Amino acid sequence: IFFRLSLYLLGVFSKNEDVLLFIEERLLNKDLFDCYETRHEYMHLLKKEFKNLTPESKRKILWMIWRKNNKRKVRELLSKSPNHLPSDEEIESYIRSERVNWLSFIRDDLPIRWRNEYIELSEQQPPSRHPDFPFYMDEMVRGDQSPFSENELSSLSVEELVMKLTNWVPPENRYME
């Protein structure tokens, strides 16, 4: 948590010249770049500071984005079981998705050649809604849905509510109803 917090704070205090050198060092750190646990903070720092990096540092980061996922690593990642090998199309799709997600964060500051590459990739596969999170879920239902509405329950007295809940019997096949 402290490392994630430090990345966030670097973005907050990035106007200081001494901090800019430290930011560049952090953004060029390959282990940090590859770490899914800090991806959110890293990508936001990258988005904010990419334009301030030296041309050489920009080239290194763009190269890291392009080389991030090779086919062998992606094949291992996408192998769901020993009996399932992902198709070449699944692998290519994953690689395109990762590239477009990373480039989407810095698209406004990309050099022309890279911006054109981003446009072409995003036409094939648009970026995720939340590319800074390796795993993201919008909504999730936990457990069974209540058989009673909020209005129905709130209109009951305490005694009626206790009686209703005490006498309620779940259906035999509750997942089919």
N, C-alpha and C positions, 0 to 999 in steps of 0.2 A: 504494500500500500504506500510506503514511503517513497519508493521509486516512482510510482505513478504520480504521486503528489509533486515530486520534484520536477517531473516533466511538465506538469500543469503550471507550476510556479515559474518555470523558465519562460513560458509563453506570456505570463503576466508581467514579468520584469524584463522583457526582451529589449527595451530601449537602451539599457546600459551596455556600453561597448564591451566591457569585460564579460558580460553575460552572453553576448552574441558569439564570441569565440567558443564558449562552453556549449551553446546551442548547436553550433556547427559540428562540434566534436560528438555530441549525442546523436545528432541526425545521421552522421556517417558511421555510427556504430552498428555493424552488421547484426550482432546478436540482439541488440535492441530493436532493430528494424524487423527482425524475424520473430520477435516475441509476441504471441497473440495476447498475452496478459496485459501488455501495455499499449496495444495497438491503438486504442481510442485516443489516449493522451499523445502518443507519438504522432498520429496522423493530424491531430489538431495543431500540434507544434509545427509540423511540416507545412501544413496549410498556411499558417501565419508567417512562417519565416523563410519559406523556399525562395521568395523573391529577394531576400537579403543575403543569400549565400553567394559565395564566389562562383564564377562560371565552372571551375573545376569541380567544386563540391556538388553543384547541380548535376553535372555530367555523371558523377559517381552515384548519386541517388537515382537518377533515371536509369542507369545501368543496373543498379540493385533491383529496381522495380521490374525491369525487363527480364532479369535473370532469376528472379525470386523463385519461380516454380519451374523446375525442369520436368520433363516427361517421366523420368524414373521416380522422382519423389512424389509426383502427383499420382502415378499409378499405384504406389504403395499406400498413399493416403486414401484413395478412392476404392481400394480393394475392400469390399464388404465382408468377404469370407474367402477362405482358401479356394473355393470353387468359383468365385466371381472375379473376373478380371475386367476392369473398365474398358470400354471401347476407346479407340483413338479419338473419336468425336467427343466423348465425355471428358477425356483428358484435355483436349484442345479447348473445349468450352470452359472448363475450370480455369485454365491458364488465361484465356481471354477475360474471363470474369474478374480474376484477381488483378490483372493489368489495368482494366478499365476502372475498377474500384480505386486503386491507388492513384492513377492519373486524374481521376475525377476531383480529388482533393486539391490538386495543384493546377487544374486545367487553365485557370485564368493567368497563370504565370509561366506556362510552358513555352519554350522556344517554338517557333513556327513548325518545324518538322515534327516535333513531338505533339503539338496541338493537332496537327493533321492526323497523326497516328491515333490520337485519342478520339477524334471525331469518327474516324473509320471504325475503330473498335466499338465505340458506343452505339453506332448504327447497327452493328451486328448483335451487340449484347449491351443493353443499357446498364449503367451502374446500379448497384443495390441501393435501396432507400437509406440504409445505414451502413455505408462501406467501412466505417471506422470500428464496427463491431464484427468480429469473425462469426459470431452467432447472435441472431437477433430474432425475437418473436414479438409480434404486435400484441396479440391478445391470446389469452389462454384460459380455458375453462378448467377449473380444478374440481375434481370429484363430480358427483351427481348434481344435476339441476334440481332445485327445489320443486316439488309438485304443487306448491302453493305460491301465489304471487305475493309481492311485498304489500300491495294494497289489501289483499285478502287477510293476511296475518295482522297487519296494523289496525284493521277495523275490529278485531276481536278483543274482548276483555281478557284479563290475565287468566281467569278461570276457563273461559272458552278456549283460549289458546292452549292451555295445559291439557284440556280434554281432547282437543283436536289432535295434538301431537301424541298423546298417550294412546289414542284409539287408531291412529294411522297405521296401516299395514302396507309395506312396499309391495308392488306388483311382483309376480313370480319372475318374470323376465324383464326387469326394470330397464335394461339397455335397449330393448326393442320398442319401448313406448315413448 
